[in-house]
Amino acid sequence: MSDNADTEPCEWCGDAVADPLSRTVRVTVDRSQIDSQRLCPECFANWIDRFEAEMKPEEPDPTPDPTPASDDTDIIVD
């Protein structure tokens, strides 16, 4: 069994990774593949963490607005 046939480098860190351990990340838009990356387990875990952080919705500002909006407010102009 040849090591070269069973290992290729991780596209992020460059370390050799065996096929059973590698993970492939594919990005597609409207069924068209935009990107594909072959990653070692550690780089794949880092990719997942980064993806989750970037896709997480922003938290609302914890300080409340001092003037709450109201639909029943009348505006009087003289």
ZIBEL-V902141 format. One line per field, one symbol per residue. phi: phi as a letter, one per 20 degrees, with the letter a starting at -180 (. if undefined). psi: psi as a letter, one per 40 degrees, with the letter a starting at -180 (. if undefined). Layout:
phi->???
psi->???
This chain:
phi->.efffdcbfffeenffcfgfefcddddcclmdfebbcecfgfffffffgfgfffefffffffefffdffcfefeddde
psi->hhdddeiiihedeeihhiddeiihhhhihfehhdihhhiiddddddddddddddehiiiihehihdgiiheehhhhh.
